[in-house]
Amino acid sequence: MYDKYVNNIINLVQYYMLKNKSFEEIRNRLNITGDNLIQFIDEINSMNATKVPIYMENGHPRIVYSKREYTVQHLNAPKKKFTIMLESDKHIDHVCDNFEYIHNNHEEAAKRGVDYIFDLGDVFNGPLYRVNNPKKVRTGTLEGAIQRLKQYHPSRIPTHIITGNHDLKYMEYYACDIGRLAEYECKNIIFCDNLFTSIQIGNFRVNFSHGSIENKLLANINLSKEHPFLTANNPHMIAQGHFHISSYPEYSNPFLCQVPSSKVSKQKEKTTVGNKGKETGIVFITVNELSDEFEIEQETIEFGGTKKFVKREIRIKK
């Protein structure tokens, strides 16, 4: 079942590229020829939305990460006013993964008539060998994680996913194309890309980032080396997972949105800038396209002892 997606050297090349390893470092780690590596990189670039070019420098190939190119993925806007749901950090196969919340999320999405669901990564918790405490995982296996995903991901609304840093641990350990494997195993899941994707829904442009590459909150976006990466395609909105927090960065166009986790925490910790929080919830974004601007409403539902609803509204020029 997994043969097409697991134990494939191309997936390891892709993993090391996501870690910004040099051409020679990747070639030496995998003990392959330069010509083979160029062939693998060309294949990766042909199938991914994020592409990294190779240049020749003094007769030697060099991967130029600063020249990343992004293919915008276009989705139809079902109407001038539409709603998307953002979720992140389920950490499936962690002992604290909680499918009561995930079911509630999807039920809430259905009640609201959500048009698209976007999952911002860390769908899975990662393999056993990458966990400090084995008691924190249920099985720690790829098969176990996929089975839990299939069992507890019942949404009939298409769910577009990007991978997060925990998902990529499967890519490293099993040489696994984890995003495409999840898409193959669950018909209602659509894999977008690893760590980042640029989506256009009708005329509305949004970039989704897992947020793990440099570990900077969106509040620090202008200080981040990822600023060109996050602002590719001149988005109207940037949304980020990874930090397990509900925060409301000051509006600076683009509209910034932090997405909390869908994993239950056994204890509530105070969140400070730069550290991961323990906040659980989901985010609904309603976009109303007017003649020369977008009217955007964000509603974050924070789970806990009682549900907490936080709303904000903004207008952004087209």
Secondary structure, 3 states (H helix, E strand, C coil): CCCCCCCCHHHHHHHHHHCCCCHHHHHHHHCCCHHHHHHHHHHHHHHCCEECCEEEECCEEEECHHHCEECCEEECCCCCEEEEEEECCCCECECCECHHHHHHHHHHHHHHCCCEEEECCCCECCCHHHCCCHHHECCCCHHHHHHHHHHCCCCCCCEEEEECHHHHHHHHHHCCCHHHHHHHHCCCEEEEEECEEEEEECCEEEEEECCCCCCCCHHHHHHCCCHHHHCCCCCCEEEECCCCCCCCCCCCCCEEEECCECECCCCCCCCCCCCCCCCEEEEEEEEEECCCEEEEEEEEEEECCCCEEEEEEEEEEC
